[in-house]
């Protein structure tokens, strides 16, 4: 078949249009290529972030483990040693470690990068903002793994609390880390400088831990806090972790997992919208 100019318009045997020369599978190929490019960006950005930690990782682990361990020991002495109380103490300490590593550390790190003009350096590379923020968040999640393993091991072997972690526990831990990292990124990018980011994250950190049912049941909070706690990601992090390590995953746990996933996407998206590669933007 020919068109008015005498050119063939029949598709070839491989589904290629004779006029355009574009394969019928071009869109799919383009999508795969785009995903591959984003994956490569993410991998190299993450390697760069981890490379910066090669001389400091030990002190990060100490810092993120010390405060939760002290809190765990203090509550162990004063709140009793029932299995239920110990389960709250252990999962609450892991939630606190996640807040320190994912939220506080990332927010402060972004503030310091803003002061140093690091974003202008990254602006010289063809990388997307969401991928860049995802790499920063992944760095924070990885930093939280050693301290969380230490706290969980102490609960299982020293306190003797029955622990039944499962693949769902890993899913919850990852979502918990990214949701809190998204909050830290949001604070870091919205802060004017590194000093402001450091102050704001240090204010937010105890608020989202002690004004939520992290260490105590929600029924023991004042009525006002029982309502406001529903807006805090730490509420869902602590609840989901307790249910998963105790082997009591229910439909409520899956709703909490869904909330953490939604919070992660929303906070990382908001942070990417605020990220400016250059101070003039």
Secondary structure by P-SEA (a helix, b strand, c coil): ccccccccccccccccccccccccaaaaaaaaaaaaaaaaaaaaaaaaaaaaacccaaaaaaaaaaaaaaaaaaaaacccccaaaaaaaaaaaaaaaaaacccaaaaaaaaaaaaaccccccccccccaaaaaaaaaaaaaaaaaaaaaaaaaaacccccccccccaaaaaaaaaaaaaaaaaaaaaaaacccaaaaaaaaaaaaaaaaaacccccccccccaaaaaaacccaaaaaaaaaaaaaaccccaaaaaaaaaaaaaaaaaaaaaaaaccccccc
